[in-house]
Amino acid sequence: MDYYASYKNSKDPSLLRKELVSYALTYGNKKAARHFQTTVKTVRKWRKRWQEKKGVGLKDLSKKPEKSPRMMKMYWQFKIKALAEKATADNKRINGAVELNASIASLTPSGRLSNI
């Protein structure tokens, strides 16, 4: 049984990993690695996660880092958001106060838009 091919074609890889772990608990890591055609390191990893978290540990972990060194501080995020909301509110207020009932062409002396 090829672990990686089965993993790719599987809709729920945690079931395959559960089978891998149960085989490893019964026969050992090396035999499980040979049976599933994978490495001992992979078997060890899934067995460790199983022992720590049981069924939840067999699901894929996110690749997203927990902390980003380039991420902006929360204080500045809130400040920028507040400024953007204020600018939006100001634009709505200004746009509502100024209403033009004429077209731009009628505001130019020649009726053309060339020298605006």
matplotlib code that plots the C-alpha trace (Angstrom):
import matplotlib.pyplot as plt

x = [0.0, 1.5, 0.8, 1.4, -0.8, -3.5, -3.2, -3.5, -6.6, -8.3, -11.2, -10.4, -6.7, -7.2, -8.8, -5.6, -3.5, -5.6, -5.0, -1.3, -1.1, -3.0, -0.7, 2.3, 1.0, 0.5, 3.6, 6.0, 7.1, 9.5, 7.0, 4.3, 6.6, 7.4, 3.7, 2.5, 5.6, 6.6, 9.4, 9.8, 9.9, 6.4, 5.0, 6.7, 5.2, 1.6, 2.0, 3.2, 0.3, -2.1, -0.7, -0.9, -4.3, -6.0, -8.3, -7.9, -4.1, -4.5, -5.9, -3.7, -2.2, -2.3, 0.9, 0.2, 2.7, 1.3, 3.1, 4.2, 7.2, 6.0, 2.5, 1.4, 0.7, -3.0, -2.9, -1.9, -4.4, -7.2, -5.9, -5.8, -9.2, -10.7, -9.1, -10.5, -14.0, -13.8, -12.6, -15.5, -18.0, -16.5, -16.7, -20.3, -21.1, -19.3, -20.8, -24.3, -23.8, -22.5, -25.0, -24.3, -27.4, -25.4, -23.0, -19.3, -19.6, -22.2, -19.8, -17.0, -17.1, -16.8, -18.7, -15.6, -13.6, -10.2, -8.9, -10.2]
y = [0.0, 3.3, 6.0, 9.0, 7.8, 6.8, 10.2, 12.1, 10.1, 10.1, 12.5, 12.1, 11.5, 11.3, 7.8, 6.7, 8.1, 6.4, 3.1, 3.9, 4.6, 1.5, -0.6, 1.0, 0.4, -3.2, -4.0, -1.1, 1.9, 0.2, -2.5, 0.2, 2.3, -0.7, -1.7, 1.8, 2.5, 5.7, 6.7, 5.9, 9.6, 10.0, 7.1, 8.6, 12.0, 10.7, 8.3, 11.2, 13.4, 10.6, 10.2, 13.9, 14.8, 11.5, 11.9, 15.6, 15.3, 13.3, 16.2, 18.5, 21.5, 24.9, 26.1, 29.7, 31.1, 31.9, 35.3, 37.4, 39.6, 42.0, 42.3, 45.8, 46.3, 46.2, 49.9, 51.1, 48.8, 50.4, 53.9, 53.4, 51.8, 54.7, 57.2, 55.3, 55.3, 59.0, 59.8, 57.7, 59.5, 62.9, 62.1, 61.1, 64.3, 66.4, 64.6, 65.0, 68.7, 69.5, 68.6, 69.6, 69.7, 70.5, 68.4, 69.2, 70.0, 72.7, 74.3, 74.9, 77.9, 76.0, 72.9, 70.8, 69.0, 69.7, 72.4, 71.2]
z = [0.0, -1.1, 1.6, -0.6, -3.5, -1.1, 0.6, -2.7, -3.7, -0.3, 0.5, 4.3, 4.9, 8.6, 8.1, 6.3, 9.1, 11.7, 9.9, 9.7, 13.4, 14.4, 12.3, 13.8, 17.4, 16.5, 14.5, 15.1, 13.2, 10.8, 9.7, 9.3, 7.2, 4.9, 4.7, 3.8, 1.7, 3.6, 5.9, 9.6, 10.3, 8.8, 10.9, 14.0, 13.3, 13.0, 16.0, 18.1, 17.1, 17.8, 21.3, 22.0, 20.6, 19.5, 16.4, 16.1, 15.8, 12.6, 10.7, 8.5, 10.3, 8.8, 7.1, 8.1, 10.7, 14.1, 14.1, 11.2, 11.8, 9.2, 10.5, 11.6, 15.2, 16.2, 17.4, 13.9, 12.2, 14.3, 13.6, 9.9, 9.8, 11.8, 9.4, 6.4, 7.9, 8.7, 5.1, 3.7, 5.9, 4.9, 1.2, 1.6, 3.4, 0.8, -2.2, -0.7, -0.1, -3.6, -6.3, -9.9, -12.1, -15.2, -17.3, -17.5, -21.2, -20.4, -17.9, -20.4, -22.7, -25.9, -24.8, -25.2, -22.5, -24.0, -21.6, -18.3]

ax = plt.figure().add_subplot(projection="3d")
ax.plot(x, y, z, "-o")
ax.set_aspect("equal")
plt.show()
